[in-house]
Amino acid sequence: MKKPEIAKLFADPEAPGKGRMTSCISGWTCYTINLVKHKVYGFG
């Protein structure tokens, strides 16, 4: 991730080298919003 302060918000306690983000069903508006966030936040 580009910003460490954002990365720590998504830290996965079960896998320290990875992050965790809950999304929703493809086709729902929230899915599109999460895709945009994924790109803007710099998630790989």
Protein Blocks (a to p, Z undefined) as FASTA:
>chain_A
ZZlklmmmmpcfklmmbccdddddehiaklmmmmmmmmmnopZZ
